[in-house]
Amino acid sequence: MSRAHETVVDEQFGPRAKAYVESAVHSAGQDLDALEMLVRQAAPAHALDLGCGGGHVAYRLAKHARRVTATDLSAEMLAAVRATAAEKGLANLDTEEAPAEKLPFADGTFDLLGCRYSAHHWRDFVAGVREARRVLKQGAPAVFIDAYAPGDALYDTHVQAVELLRDTSHVRDYTLAEWALALEGAGFAIRAQRTWQLRMDYPVWIARMRTPEVSARAIRALQMAASAEVRAHFAIEPDGSFMLDIMMTEVVAA
Ligand SMILES: C[S@@+](CC[C@H](N)C(=O)[O-])C[C@H]1O[C@@H](n2cnc3c(N)ncnc32)[C@H](O)[C@@H]1O
């Protein structure tokens, strides 16, 4: 049976909502700490977490914003976020089921936007970035965090292949150049950017997405057949754990 991409995303993430709320890789990180510092300084009236997944950006935003809206394609993910927000006593957090590419908000609704580890799943990346700009007030800050593809095609092809085998809702880890083009094209001015590598613990990474055995084996086969350069770039370990390139880009709605 063929399904639309949004259905593939929903089917991948909905049943895994609890795993994403509890995921160590998602619930902590230098990027979340840096994002929280920015939000504390901005003290926004209304902030948006775009593609909120387990809600880890939204929980940080809710500590310093008057009101936070968390959006996602997956209703189950949003239910998990509401339950977790209630446990945390965050009464200023609401949720809205919506695709990033078509947000149900008026122009200039938000004073700050965070978007973390979601854009690489979007059916239309450029449209999603444009929507992010549209719903922000002029001069409002936004932070985009995601896995990115190294500019070198050799590494780019490897990372997309293993990401897609692990999760069929993967579309593309964009290069920094593709990010810059989309952000500036949408009307954002880039203020700062940092990159680092984050270790993906292979058994945990596979278990979180419940990757079918046949695809997990294919990832291991790709890794074992990879060239010395690819193995070195991703620091591929004997058990399949590896380092993924991550970027955090701070922008302002121009
Ligand atoms: C890895 S999770 C996000 C993690 C979360 N933002 C965090 O910081 O922990 C990716 C999320 O993006 C959502 N998503 C994928 N495509 C989407 C789209 N086009 N619009 C809105 N949400 C989308 C998925 O449903 C999923 O919940």
The ligand as a MOL file (V3000), in Angstrom:
LIG
                    3D

  0  0  0     0  0            999 V3000
M  V30 BEGIN CTAB
M  V30 COUNTS 27 29 0 0 0
M  V30 BEGIN ATOM
M  V30 1 C 13.4180 13.7440 15.9150 0
M  V30 2 S 11.8400 14.3860 16.2390 0 CHG=1
M  V30 3 C 12.1040 16.0380 16.8360 0
M  V30 4 C 12.8730 16.1560 18.0850 0
M  V30 5 C 12.5670 17.3410 18.9510 0
M  V30 6 N 12.3680 18.5900 18.2230 0
M  V30 7 C 13.6620 17.5040 20.0080 0
M  V30 8 O 14.2960 18.5630 20.0660 0
M  V30 9 O 13.8720 16.5530 20.7700 0 CHG=-1
M  V30 10 C 11.2380 14.8440 14.6400 0
M  V30 11 C 9.8020 15.3310 14.6830 0
M  V30 12 O 9.5120 16.0610 13.4950 0
M  V30 13 C 8.1670 15.8130 13.1830 0
M  V30 14 N 7.9360 16.1540 11.7780 0
M  V30 15 C 8.4130 15.5370 10.6970 0
M  V30 16 N 8.0130 16.1620 9.5790 0
M  V30 17 C 7.2480 17.1880 9.9650 0
M  V30 18 C 6.5610 18.2370 9.2710 0
M  V30 19 N 6.5690 18.3200 7.9450 0
M  V30 20 N 5.8910 19.1320 9.9990 0
M  V30 21 C 5.8550 19.0750 11.3570 0
M  V30 22 N 6.5100 18.1170 12.0630 0
M  V30 23 C 7.1980 17.2010 11.3840 0
M  V30 24 C 7.9730 14.3340 13.5010 0
M  V30 25 O 6.6040 13.9910 13.6570 0
M  V30 26 C 8.7850 14.1860 14.7650 0
M  V30 27 O 8.0020 14.3260 15.9180 0
M  V30 END ATOM
M  V30 BEGIN BOND
M  V30 1 1 1 2
M  V30 2 1 2 3
M  V30 3 1 2 10
M  V30 4 1 3 4
M  V30 5 1 4 5
M  V30 6 1 5 6
M  V30 7 1 5 7
M  V30 8 2 7 8
M  V30 9 1 7 9
M  V30 10 1 10 11
M  V30 11 1 11 12
M  V30 12 1 11 26
M  V30 13 1 12 13
M  V30 14 1 13 14
M  V30 15 1 13 24
M  V30 16 1 14 15
M  V30 17 1 14 23
M  V30 18 2 15 16
M  V30 19 1 16 17
M  V30 20 1 17 18
M  V30 21 2 17 23
M  V30 22 1 18 19
M  V30 23 2 18 20
M  V30 24 1 20 21
M  V30 25 2 21 22
M  V30 26 1 22 23
M  V30 27 1 24 25
M  V30 28 1 24 26
M  V30 29 1 26 27
M  V30 END BOND
M  V30 END CTAB
M  END
